[in-house]
């Protein structure tokens, strides 16, 4: 995945648990874990905004781009 989520680093720096962040943001720990592990395919702007509010950061602190091979587009159904 070319977009990397830096949630682990920010949580350590803020001395905050994933459970506490999930409570503050209003999402489940399971959904936050999916985001943290890089398995999320999308994130809502409202969730991103709440994460930035609670972590006192900018979106660029949370998400970084790393060039790599293109991923297959799962929305395209070619036969």
C-alpha positions in Angstrom: 0.0 0.0 0.0 1.4 3.4 -1.0 -0.4 5.3 1.9 1.0 4.5 5.3 -0.8 5.2 8.5 1.4 6.4 11.3 -1.0 5.8 14.1 1.3 3.6 16.2 4.0 6.4 16.3 1.5 9.1 17.3 -0.1 6.9 20.0 3.3 6.3 21.6 4.2 10.0 21.4 0.9 10.9 23.0 1.1 8.1 25.5 -2.4 7.1 24.5 -3.9 3.6 24.0 -5.9 2.5 21.0 -8.9 1.9 23.3 -8.7 5.5 24.7 -8.4 7.0 21.2 -11.3 4.9 19.9 -13.5 6.1 22.8 -12.5 9.8 22.2 -13.1 9.6 18.4 -16.3 7.5 18.6 -15.2 4.5 16.5 -14.8 0.9 17.5 -11.4 -0.4 18.5 -11.8 -3.0 15.7 -12.2 -0.3 13.0 -9.3 1.7 14.5 -7.1 -1.4 14.4 -7.9 -2.0 10.7 -6.8 1.6 10.1 -3.7 1.1 12.2 -2.6 -2.0 10.4 -3.0 -0.5 7.0 -5.9 -2.8 6.0 -8.4 0.1 5.6 -9.4 0.9 2.0 -10.9 4.3 2.9 -11.3 6.7 5.8 -14.0 9.2 6.2 -13.0 12.9 6.5 -15.1 13.1 9.7 -13.0 10.3 11.2 -9.8 11.8 10.0 -10.8 15.1 11.5 -11.6 13.5 14.8 -8.3 11.6 14.9 -6.4 14.8 14.2 -8.4 16.7 16.9 -7.7 14.0 19.5 -4.1 13.4 18.6 -3.4 17.2 18.1 -1.9 16.6 14.7 -2.3 17.4 11.0 -3.5 14.8 8.4 0.1 14.7 7.1 1.3 13.6 10.5 -1.1 10.6 10.4 -0.8 9.6 6.7 2.3 9.4 4.5 2.8 8.5 0.9 5.5 5.9 0.0 5.9 5.2 -3.8 5.6 1.6 -4.8 4.0 -0.6 -7.4 0.4 0.2 -8.2 -2.3 -1.8 -6.4 -5.0 -3.6 -8.4 -8.2 -1.7 -8.4 -10.8 -4.0 -6.8 -13.7 -1.9 -8.2 -12.8 -2.7 -11.8 -14.3 -6.0 -13.0 -12.5 -7.0 -16.1 -13.1 -10.3 -17.7 
